[in-house]
Amino acid sequence: MSLVGRDDELRRIERLLAEARAERSGALVVRGEAGIGKSVLLDRAASAAASEGFQVVRGTGVESDSKLAYGGLHQLLYPQLDRLEALPAPQAAALRGAFGLESGEANRFLIAAGTLALLADAAEEAPLLCVVDDLQWFDQGSAEALLFAARRFAADPIAMLFAVRETSMPFETPGIEVMQLPGLTARDAARMLDDHAPELADPLRARVLAESAGNPLALIEFGSIRRETEDADAADPAGMVGTLPVPVRIQEVFRRQIAELPDATRRALLVAAADSTAPLEAILRVVEALGGAAADLAPAERATLVRIDTRLAFRHPLVRAAAYRGEPLHRRVEVHRAYADALTADADADRRAWHLAAAATAPDEAVAAELEGAAERARDRGGAMAVSVAYERAGRLSTDPQPKARRIARAAQAAFDAGKPDRAARLAAEALSLTDDPGVRAEAIYAQGAVAYERTSPRLDAELTIEAGALVRDSDPEHAALALYEAVHAARHGAAHDLLQRAAGLLREFTPPQHWAAVVAALLAWEELFSGSPKPAVAPMRELLADARSGDLELTHRMTAAVGGLLIAADDDVVDVTEAMLAQARATGALGWVPYLLNVLAVARLLRGEFADARTHVAEGAAVSEEFGNATERLAHQSIEVWLHAVSGEESRCRDLAAEVLPDAQSRHRVNAEIGAWGLAVLDLSARRFAPALEGLERVWRGPARRDVLMRAVPDLVEAAARSGEPDRAQEALAAFAHWAEHVDRPVTSGLALRCRALLTDDDETEARYIEGLRLHERYGGPYDHARTRLVYGEWLRRHRRRTEARAHLEAAVAGFERIGASLWAERARGELAAFGGTSTEHRATGPLALLTPQELQVVQLAAAGHTNKQIAAQLYLSPRTVGHHLYKAYPKLGVTARSELAGLVAEA
């Protein structure tokens, strides 16, 4: 039987299934109001898929269950748990923890990755359709895991189909195609009504059509009402004023039907509606505890309001809502207390706590304590939003202000961890209004700072975390050290050196725990470096970086080491340390760290001239930041991308992206915004537009981040000043750079200082400076610095009419630039060759790896290192088939036919 008026929607679903059969994964969200026909479309899709040999896994969200951590995933995936042994061990353990099968703290990101892997493994046997109705009522952790997986499937025989009801609280599904389900047209609505109620005549028929507004469920339910009168003015089929939303009027129809049932039946329906996860046996046990019997449900069955076999199912979610909300408060309280009395097993502790909370009509410390226990169990399962909801409700039921404030503060931090910054900010502000306790206030302020970093600016984060650290400096040194660590890092990102000095002052005034001593010393060294100290303490940063290479430090400490390494030009060590941290973060599911680690790694790769790798890090970092709603880190990665577009000569993309992101990045992540501004000046410098390049580089030098990684922009400023004929404009910057280079004592920076001096002088020492700088860059520097030094030395040789030597260096510069994809720089070197009559070298193709997309490059590099598709999938949170798809696309671009050829190709790049 066809669905009236849904031909286009059915074709779209058929296409989704066809693409899955062809191993082109897809996901679709069907949106619409209650009763609009979403469930019917999902039923039709599930039936069609099953008839075509698909496996169908199916779940339904229920509002009352949305507080239970990973209840949705448990419902959906529990039949697949025998596949856990095939998953990477950390992901399998995370799913076991989420489902309460193992103790220990689970990780929500690993749970999401495990969901992806579990579905992918199931799809190896046959195409798979995952169907979830009322996704908006799944607990947040379950919904996030499914959407995470849906966005990452690409080449698997998997289709994912979700229905989302429009509610007063919008439920977002970013990155997934949405099919909005409208009301039926007037013609289709009339056809449907006539099919279901052919005896209905005007004027009542016209009234039903008008009141239903094309809603199929409304047409069926309103049309089933019999009226003795044919007077359209007297007839009100919904029993409601027509201006109310159609779903409300439908629910009222169901409420009236339920109201006509016997009292015992209404109470039995209330019991069933009060706990959607309860098995039939538990429902009947509670009904009997309230003086009823199984037979009480018979009238509801006859009225087709429920269907009972091994479970009890309501005909529509609005029936459940009507059965629950239509009963008075005292009856709802009575039912929840009966459930709490019946749920005595340890496995039911969370459901018991929530039933007690639903039965509470006033603050009750015993119930609050039960909910606090539920919150901690949810934390163990990785359900951050469930933690927040439980702690907030526990706070509301607390009888004492201090426990209330503590619970609300913990709800705030959990809300931030769940990606709900607005909720976190609201709860943190409430906690602060409730208490003077320094520890609780520090916890709430720390949550406010975390929100500020992602939503406002790192500067505000630094201000708040300094306040949090000061509050607990004496009472809780561990948390004080953590807060001040955050403050220094945030102040550095925002180039807020005044705040960095304040945080450093606090760090000097208290004795941190011993395991923080080396980190604190390094952070204090940052402050000396940024303040322009004549003798900055570089040693603590070197020592911490050396300790980090051993891998014994925790992530927070190694992050300080890596950032400090950038500040002292230890680029090689930074890459090694950060890659190890990134691998650990991926393996342990600490995905919250990934954008920050990729940021550091991208800058280090950029400074080493490894632009293809830097692009890969930036692409992933921006995508993961977008996934987590971290606008600050997304802007940070896009700012680096501006520099990368500049060095590759993509002028229009560079300028368009700069215009889009740099204004916001200036207030969000100032250091990286300055990297983007540096990139715009590099674009001008490579194109021989020396005057605007000099102006741009001077702005960078005068900016607040000049003593950060932007110190590395000084050689470009020097070159722009020299080529503009205004060398004096670079003298101050060069003096600072030379002083810094002397203290960091790295070959690459020493080579850059020599090149700068050679550019600004023309005396007996000039050539020696070029030659020594070239030697250092050839031996220790990256390919970009090496080619840049060859270029300026070749230009100097040309001006001194040493044509043969000049040609050799310029041709080598061209080759070096082309190898790394710096096309405008290669053009500039060719122009120098042509300027003295030399034959311009032919364009050489960039290395084959430059032809790959960032995702393809990641996969190829890991495959070249000997990792299997399954291992690569675990690292990158993809499915093994998607990894294979990327390799399949990469092979022709690389000119290879076998995996064994990749190692040599990557090694040569």
N, C-alpha and C positions, 0 to 999 in steps of 0.2 A: 504494500500500500504506500502511495507517495505521500510526502509531507507537503501540505498546502503552502505555497508561496515561498519555498525554501530551495528552489532548484539551484540557484547560484551558490548558496552555502554548501549544498551537498556536493556540487562539482568541485568546490575548493577542498573539501575533505577528501574526496576521491583522489584528487591530485596529490594531496599530502601522503596518502597511502601508496599511491603509485610510485612516488619518488622514494619512499622508504623501501619498497620492493626493489628498486633500482640502486639501492645503497647510497641514496642521497638523503641524509637525515633532515628532518624538519620539525618545527614546533608551531603551534597555532593556539591562540587564546580566543575563545568565543566569549564576547562580553554582551551583557544585556540585563535588563531588569528581571526581577522574579516573574516566572510564568511565561517568559517570552519564547521559550522553546529550546533553551540551551541543553537541558538534560536529554530531550528527545533526539537532538542532533548527535549527542555523545553516544546514546544508545544505538542509533543507526550506524555510527562509525564503528562501534565495538562489534556489532553483529556482522557488518561487512568485512571487517578485518578478520574475525574468527573464521568466516566462511572462505576466506582467501588464504588460510594457513598461518595467519599471524598468531603469536602469543599475545594475549591481552592481559595487562595488569591494570587494576582499577581501584580507585579510592574515591571517597566522598568526604568533603569537609563538613563539620558540624560546629556551630558557633560555641557550644558549651565545651567542646574539646580543645579549643584553640589555646588553652593555657597549659596543656600537657606537652612537655618537651618531646618532640619527635614522634608524637602519637600518629600523625599523618603518615610519616614514612613507615612506621611500624605496620600500619594497616595495609599499606601499598606493597611493601617489600618483604614482609615476614615470610611469605611462601617461597621466596628466593634465597633464604638465608643459608641453604645448603651449598650455595656457590661461594660463600665467603672465603673458603680455603684457596680459591683461585685468584683472589685479589692480593695486591701488595699488602704486606703484613700491617703497616700502620693504618691503612684504610680499613682493613678488615677489623682491626681492634677498635677503631673509632665507631664503626657501625655496631659492633657488639656492645660497646659502652652506651651508645645512644639508645639501644633497645633493652638496656638493663641486663644484658647477658654476661657482662664482665664489670668488675669494679675498676675504679680509676677514672681520672678526669679525661673526658673525650674532647675533641677539638672540632668546632663547627665546620671549619674549612676541610678537614680531613673527612668529615662525614659527607660533605657535598661531593668531594672527589670520590669517596667510596660509593656513593649513589650512582655517579656516572659510570664507574668501573663495573658495578654490579649489573646495571642495565646493559652495558656493552657486552659483558660476558654472556648474559642471557640471550642477547641477539645473535650470538654466534651459532645458535641452534636453529633459529627461525626468525623471520622478521618480527618486530615487537611493536605493539601499540601501548603506550602508557596514557591512561585516561584518568583525569581527576576532575570531578564535579565540585563546584563551590570551593575552588582553590583558596578563595579569600578567607575561608574558615579553617584551613590547615594552620597548625602552629607555624610561627614564622620560620623556625629552623627547617622544618620539612619543606615549606614552600621555597625557601631560598635554595635548598639543596637541589630541588627539582629544576628550578629556573637556571641555576648554575650549570647543571648537566645539559639542559636543553640548548643553552647558548654555545656549548662546546662540541656537541656532536656535529660531524660534517659528512663522514663517509660510512656511516653505519646504517643497517636496515632498521632504523628506529624512527617512529613518529610519536610525537608527544602532543596531546590534545588536552587543553585545560578550559574549563568553564569558570568565568568570574562574574559574580552578580554585582551590579551597580549598587553601592551602599553609600551612606552618608560619609564614610571614611574611605576615600579612594584607595584601591589596591593596585599598586603599580607592578607591571611585568616588563621591565626595560629589556630591550634587545630581542623581544619575541613579537612576531607578527600578530596583529590583533584583527579579528573579524567581528565588527560590531553588528549585533543582531537587532534590526529595527522591528517595529510593529508591522503586522501584515498590512498590505494595501487594502483599500475599501473593498475591492472586488474579491480578494482572497479571504478577507475576514467574513464576508457574506457567504462565500462558498463553504467555509469551515463551519459557520454557525448552522447553515442549512443541513450540512452533513450530520451534525450532532443533535440538532433539535429541529427536525423538519416540520414539526407541528406548530412551531412558534410563529405567530403572525404579528403583523404590524397592528398597533403602534409599539407593542412590547418588543418586537424584533428590532425595530429601529433604535429603541432605547438601549437595548443590550449592545448593539453595534457601536453606538456612540460612547457608552460608558466603558466599553472594553478597550477602546483606543488601539485596536489591532493586536492586543495581547491574547495569545492562543488559550492560555489557561483561564483567563477571565471570560473568554467567549464560551468555553465549555462549562465553567461553574455558574456564570450568570445565566446562561441559557438553560441550565437544568432546573432553575427555579420556576415553579408553577404559580401563576397568578390567576385569580378568578376574574380580575378586571382586565379589560383591554384598554383602559384609560392610561395613556403614556404619562400623564401628569401625576396620576396616583401611584403608578408602579415605580418602585425603586428596587431593582433586582439585587443590588449590592447591599441594600440596607444602609447605605452611607451617602454622604454628600458627594456629588460627582466630581468636585474639584480636588479631592484627596488623591494621592498617587494610586495608580491601579493596583500595585502589590498590596497596599494597605486595605483596599476594598476587597481583594481576593481573600486576604487573611480574615477579614470580618465575615465573609461568607462561610469560611471553615469554622470560625468561632461560633457562629450561629448553629451550624450543623452539630458541633460538639455539645453546645448548650442544650440541645434537644435530647441528648443521650441520658441514660440513668446516671445518678450521682456516682455510683460505684464504678461505672465505666469511665466517667470523667477522671476520677481519681487514678484509675489504672493507667489511663493515657498520660496523665501528669507524671506518674512514676516512669513510664517509658521515655517521655520527653526530657526528663530531668537528667538523664545520663545516657547519651547515645552510644557509649562504648559498652554498656552493660549487656552481658549475654542474657538470653531469654530466662535462663534459670535464676539469675540474680534479680531480674525485674519481677518475676513471680514471687521470689522470696520476700522482696520488699512489699509487694502488693499484699501478700498474706500477713506480713507483720503489721500492716495497717488495717487488718480486719477484712481484707478482700479475698478474692479467689481468682483462679485463671479464667473461669467462666465470665468474669466481669468484662473481659475484652471482646466477647462474642458480638455485642451490638456494634462495636467499632469496626470489626471485620465485615459484618454484613453491610455496613454503610460505606465500605471500601476506603475507609480512612487509614487503615493499616493492613499490612499483609504479614501473616505469621506462618513461618515454617520452622527452620532451626533458629531463626532470629526474628525479631520484630522490626519491620520497616514501615515508616510512614509513607503515605502515597506521595507526598511532596514536602519539602522543608517547611513550607508555609503552614502545613497541617501541624507539624511538630511545634512551630512557633505559636500557633493558635492554642494548641493543647496546653502549653506551658504558661503563656502570658495571659490566657483567658481565665486562669484560676486566681483566687485571692491570695494575698501574701501569706496568710497563716497556713494555707494548705501547702504552698510551695516550701515553706520552712519545715513543716511536718515531714514532707517527703525527703528533703535533704538530710534531716536528722536520722530518718530511718535508713537511708543509704549509709550514712556514717557509722551507724550501729552495725550494719551488715558487713561492711568492708573492714574486716579485722586482720586479713593476711598482710604480711610485710610487702608483698608485691602490689598491694592496693593502697599503700600509704599516701601516695599523692592524691589519688581520687578521694580518699577519705578526708584529707586536709581541705580539698576544695569544696566538698559537700558541707563540711563544718563551717567553712567560710560563707557559703551560700545561705546557711541556716542562721548565721549570726546577724542579729538586728541591732547590736550595740558592741562597743569595744570589748574584747575578750582576750586576755593575755595568753590563755592556754591555746586558743585557736591560732593566735598570732605565732606562737612558738611552733605549732604544727606546720604552718605555712612557711616559716623560716627553714624548717627541715626540708620541705618540698623544694624550696629555692636552692638549697645546697645540693640536693640530689639532681636537680635540673642542671646545675653547674657541672656536676660530674659527667652528665650526659652531653655536655656541650651546647645546651639550649639557652643561649644568653638572654633571649627575649622572655623565655619562660622564667628565668631567674628574676628578671626585672619585674615582671607582673606579680610573681609570688611575693617578692620582697615589698613591693608597693602595697599589696593587699594586707600583708602582715603589719606594715606600718599603720595602715588605716585602722586595724583592729587592736593596736597596742594601747595599753592603758596608761603607760608612763611616757612622758615626753622624750626621755633620753633614748630608750630602745626604739621609739618611733623615728626619731631623727636618724639613728644609725641605720635602720632598715630602709628608710627612704633614700639615704645617701648611697647605700649599696644598690638599690634599684636604679639610681641614676647612672652609676658606673656600668652596670649590666646593660642598661639601655644604650649607652654609647658603644659598648662591645657588640651589641646587636645591630649597630648601624642605624640607630634612631636618635640622632643628635638633638632634635627639638624636644623629644620626651626627656632625654638626659638633662638638658638645660633646665627644663621646668622642675624636675624632681630635685636637682641639685639646689636650685634656688629655694625650694620649699624646705629642704633639709637645713639650709643655713638659717632660715627663719625660725627654726624650732629649737636651736641649741647653741650654747656657748662652748661646748666641749671641743678642745683644740683638735683632737684626733678625728672626730666626726666632721668638723668644719674643714679640716685639711682634705679629707676624703672627698667631700662635696666640691670643694674648690678645685681639686685635681681633675674631677670629672668635667667641671666647667672649662678648665684649661684645654682638655682634650677636644671638647666641642669647638672651642675657639680656634684651635689650630686648623681644623678641617673646614670650619664655616666662616671664620672671620679673618684671622691672621696669626702667624706664629708669634708676633710681638705680644698680642693679648694673652696667648698661651703662656709665654714667658712671665708676664706680669702675675698671672694667677698662680702658676706653679712656684714662683718665688715666694708668694704669700703662703702657699700650702707648706712649703719646706720650712719656712720660718716658724710656723705654728708648732711643728713637731720636732724641731731641731734637737731639743733636749729630751723629750719623752720617747721619741721613736726615731733614732738615727738612721735606721735602714730606710724607712719611708722618706725621711728628709733627704737622704742622699739621692734616692730615686727621683724625687720631685725636683731637686736642684739640677740633677743630670738632665732631666727633661727641659728645664728652664734654659740651661746653657745651649742645648741643641736647638731649641725653638728660637732663642735670641739670635743664634748664628744664622739660621735660615732666614730670619727677618732682617738680618743685618742690623739688629738693635744692640749695638755694642754697649750702650749705657746700661741696658738690662743685663747683659752678659757680665758687666763689671759688678753690678749689684749681686748677682748670683754667686760670682766668684768671691765677693766679700763675705757672704754667708758661709761658703765652703771653707774659707780660711778660719772662720770663727768657731767651728765645732769639729769634734773628732769623729770622723765617719767610721763605720765598721771596717775592720782590717781589709776585707776583700774589696773594699771600695778605694783603698788608699792610692793605688796606681792610677785609677781612673780620675780621681780628684786631682792628682798632680798633673795629669795630662790636660784636664779641663782648665786648670789654672794657667797652664802654659798657653792655651788658646787665648786667654784673656791678655796675657803679655804680648802675644803676637799681634792681636787686633789693636791694642792700644799704642803700637809703634814703639815698644820698649827698645832701647838701643842694644840690649843684649837679651833677646827673647830666649826663654828656656826651651830649647828644642829637644834636649835629652829625654824628658819624660814622655814625649810623643813617640820618640824612637823606641824607647824601652817598652811602652805599652804595645806598639806595633809588633815588636819582636815576640812579646808574650802571646799576642793574638795569633801569630803564625803557628804556634804550638797547638792551637785549638782548644786549650783548657779553659779559656775564659767564657763567661756567659755572653749571650748575644748583645745585651746592652753595653757591656764593656768592650766587646770587639767592634761594635759600631763606632764607639768613641775612638778606638784605635784607627779604624779605616778612615774616618773623616779627618782625624789628625794627620794621617798619612798624606791625604790630599794637600793639606796645608803646608807640608814640608817637602812636597814633590816626590814622595816615595811611591810613585805610580805603580810600579811593578808589584811591590808588596801589597798595595791596596787591592789590586786585582786579585792576587792570590787569596788574601784574607776574605775579601767580600764574596768571591766565588764559593769559598768553603762555607761561609755563612748562608749564602743563598741555597746551596745544596741542602744544608741542615734545615733551613726554614721550609723548603719544599717537602723534605722527607718527614718532618714532624708536623706539617700542616700549619705552621706559624705564618700563614699567608699575610697577616697584618704587617709583617716585616717586609714582605716582598717589594712593594713600591719603593720603600726607603732604600733598600739594598740595591735595587736596580738603578736608582738615582745615583748613588755613589759609584756604582760600577760603570754607568754610562759616562759620567764625567771623567773617570780614570781612563776609560777606553778612548774618549775624545782627546784627552791630553796626550795619549800615546799614539794618536793617529790611526787608531783602529776603528774607522768610521762605520764599517758595515756591522761590526759587533755592537757599537754604540747605538746604531739605529734599531737593532734587534732589542736591546735592553729598553730603549725609550718606548718602542711600540708596545711591548709587554707591560711596562710600567704604567703607561697611560691607560691601557685597557683594564688592568687590575685596579687602578685607582678609580676609574669610572665605575667598575663593578662594585667597589666598596663605598661609593659616594664620597670619596676623599678628593674634593675639588682642589685643595692646595697641592697635593702631590701630582694630580693630573696636570695642573698648570706648570709645575716644576719640570715634568718630563717634556711637555710641549715646548717649554722655553729652550731646553737643550736641543729639541728638534729644529728650532729656528736656526741655531748655530750649524747644525748638520746640513740643513738645506743650503745654507750660505756657502759652506766649504765645498759642496758638490756643484755649486753654480746654478741651483734651481731658484732663480731670482724671484719669479712671480710667487711660487709656493712659499718661499722664505718670507717675503714681505706680507703676503696675505695672512700667513699664520702669525707673524709678529703682531700685525694689527689686531688680530682676533684675541691673542692670549696675553701679550705683554702688559697692557694696561692693568688687567686684573692681577697678573703675577707680581706686579710692583708692590701691591699691598698684601699679597699672600705669601710669596716665596721670593724675597728680594734678591737673594744670591743668584738663583737661577734666572730671574728676570734680567739680571745684569749679564748673565751668560748669553741670553738671547740678544740683548743690545750689543754685546761684543760681536755676536755673529753678524748682525747687520753691518757693522763697521768692517768686518772681515770681507763681507761681500763686496763692499766698495773698494777695499784695498786690493783684492784679487783682480778687480776690473780696472785698476789703475785710476780710480776716482779718489785721488789721494786727499784732496781738501775735505770732502765730506767724511772720509774715513778718519782723518785726524780729529775732526770735530766730535764724531761719535765716540772715538776712543778716549778723548779727553773727558767726555761726560762720564764714561765708565770709570776712569781713573779718579775723578772727583767724587764719585758715588760712595755710598757707605760700605760697599763690599770690596773695596780695592785691596784690602790686606787679606782677603780670603783667596779662593782659587782664582779670582780676577787678577791677582798679581801676575798670572800667566799671560794676561793681555798686554802687558807693558811692552814686550818685544814688537808687537804689532803697532803700538803707539809710536815707538821709536822709528820703525820703518816708515810709517805714514808721515812723521815729522821730517825725516831725512828726505823722502821723495817729494815732499811739498816745499823743500827749501827753507824750512823753519826748524832747524835742529834744536834751537833753544827751548822750544815748547815741550821737548821730551826730557830735558835735563833732570828736573825734579823727580819725575817718575823713574828714570833710569837709576838715579842715586838710590832710591828706595829699593828698587829691584836688585841692584848689585849688593846692597846691604843684606837683603833677605837671602839672596843666592849664596852669599858667603857663609851665612849661618846654617842654612839647610845643607849646604855642602853636598849637592848631588851633581853628577856629571852632566845631566841634561840641562840643569839650570845654569851651571857654569858655562856650558856651550852657548846657551842663549845670551848670557851676559857678554860673552866675548863677541858674539854676532852684533849685539846692540852697540857696543863700543866701536866696532869696526864701521858700522853704518854712520856713526856720528863723527868720525874722524877720518882724516886722509893723511896719514903720516907714515913714518918708517915702520910702525908697529901694526898698521892696518891689516896687511896681508897675513901676518903671523897670527893675528886674532881670528881671521877667517879660517885659516888652515887648522888651527887648534880647535876652534868651534866645530868645524866639519869633522875632525877626527873624533871628538867626543860624541857627536850626534850619530856618526856612522857606527860607533861601537856601542853606545849606550842609549841613544835616543830612538824615538819612533820614526816611521817612514815619513811622516809629515814634516817634522822639524828638520830631518835630514834633507829632504827636497827643498824646503824653504831656505836653508843655509846654502845649498848648492845654487839656488836661484840668485840670491843677492851676491854671492861670491862671483858667479858667472857674469852678472851685470857689472860688477866692479872690474873684472878682467876685460870685459868688452870696452869699457870706458878707457881702459889703459892700453887698448889696441893689441891685446894678447888673444888674437882671434881663435887660434887652435885650442888653447886651454879653455877659453870661454865657451866655445862650442861644446867641448866635452862635458863641462859641468851643466850647461843649459840643457843639453840633450838628456843627461842623466836626471835632471830635475823634471823634465817633461815626462820621462818614463816613470819616475817615482810618483808624480801627481796622478798620472793616468792609472797607475796600479791601484791607488786607493780611492779613485773616483773623484778627485779634486779637479773638475774640468776647467773652471775659470782660471785656476792657477796654472794648469797646463797650457791654456791659451796665452796667458801672460808670458810664460817662458818661451813659447813659440814666437811670440811677438818680438822678444829680445833677439832670438836667432835671426829673424827676418830683418831686424833693424840694422844689423851690421853686414847684411848681404848673405848671410848663411841660408842654406836651404832648410825650410821648416820641416821638422820631422813628421813622418806620417802619423796619423791618429792611431794609437794602439787601443785595442779593446781593453776595457777594465777587466780585472780578474773575474772568472766565472761566478764566484760567490756573490759578486755585486748584482748579479741578475736575479737572485732569489729574493722572495719576500722575507720579512723578518722571521715569520713563523717557520718557513722552509729552511732558513739558515740555521735556526736553533735546532731543528730536527736533524739536519745534515751533520752539524757539528757533533751532536750526541751520537749519531749513528757511526760517524767516523771514529769516535772514541771507543767503539765496540759495544755500545749499549743496544739491547734488543728493542723491538718496537714496544713491548710491554713495559720495559724499564723506562723508555723515553716517555711513554704515556703517563706513567706514575709521576715523573718529574714535572711534566708540563701540564698535568691535569687535563689530558685529552684521552680519547679512546685509542687503543692500538690500531684500529682501522683508520682513524683519522691521521695517525702518524704515518701509516703506510700510504695514505692518500697524498700527504705532503711529499714523501719521498718519490712517489710516482710522478708528481708534477716537477720535482727538482731534477730528476735524472736527465731529461732531454736538455734542460737549460745548461747543465754541467757537462754534457757530452759524455756521460758514463752510462753503462748498462747494468752494472753490478754494484752491490753494496761494498764489495772488497776494494773498489777503486776510490772510495771516498777518503780514506785515511791519507793517501798520498796527495790527493788534490787539496785537502784542507791544510796539510802540512806545508805545501808550496805557496799557499795564499799569503 
